[in-house]
Amino acid sequence: DAGITQSPRHKVTETGTPVTLRCHQTENHRYMYWYRQDPGHGLRLIHYSYGVKDTDKGEVSDGYSVSRSKTEDFLLTLESATSSQTSVYFCAISDTNQPQHFGDGTRLSIL
Amino acid sequence: AQTVTQSQPEMSVQEAETVTLSCTYDTSESNYYLFWYKQPPSRQMILVIRQEAYKQQNATENRFSVNFQKAAKSFSLKISDSQLGDTAMYFCAFMKHVRTSGTYKYIFGTGTRLKVLA
């Protein structure tokens, strides 16, 4: 299995607080992605990275920011969490012409 | 824009029988990849099978096989000899290379929930 670790696995927080989710890989893959999974929507892309300090927006990027200062780490930040951001968040990695491999997900609840 | 459609939100099958999950997609690309992922109750996303669009032969992985119809833009997954452990959400996904940015774009369907009955 691809070496991808997401932390934390579960988090409960309050509206208005900042939240950071971490994705760590040991595969040295170039591409990293953050998705959110909600019932009826499948997986929706939030942000992705194609190299250190190279990131771009996905289809649901409002309210989220990312950073990638090292190949192995990709951070997702909710600047001021809202209840609509309650979701399961997945990190994925991939290499050239390869399928994505996913972390185990983070369940985030915002009260 | 590319889209991926899974028209069966839920399906069930008896243990040991065969079931087919449907997926259609829309693209103007000629080179792309298609995947099926399985998400059991544990929430992990597990790659089941992949198909390169330039290959005419349908991919097979043990009990899992696909029926890839490029002209019809259809990519169905057949599970033979269904087992209780096949109970999961199944996602169809499309991938293409974006030449302008050098990145890869993935589009996922909304999933089909499969329940295998004992």
Chai-1 contact restraints between the chains, C-beta under 6 A:
chainA,res_idxA,chainB,res_idxB,connection_type,confidence,min_distance_angstrom,max_distance_angstrom,comment,restraint_id
A,G42,B,F108,contact,1.0,0.0,6.0,A-B,restraint_1
A,G42,B,G109,contact,1.0,0.0,6.0,A-B,restraint_2
A,G42,B,T110,contact,1.0,0.0,6.0,A-B,restraint_3
A,G42,B,G111,contact,1.0,0.0,6.0,A-B,restraint_4
A,L43,B,F108,contact,1.0,0.0,6.0,A-B,restraint_5
A,Y50,B,T103,contact,1.0,0.0,6.0,A-B,restraint_6
A,P99,B,F35,contact,1.0,0.0,6.0,A-B,restraint_7
A,P99,B,L47,contact,1.0,0.0,6.0,A-B,restraint_8
A,P99,B,R50,contact,1.0,0.0,6.0,A-B,restraint_9
A,F102,B,M45,contact,1.0,0.0,6.0,A-B,restraint_10
A,D104,B,Q44,contact,1.0,0.0,6.0,A-B,restraint_11
A,G105,B,R43,contact,1.0,0.0,6.0,A-B,restraint_12
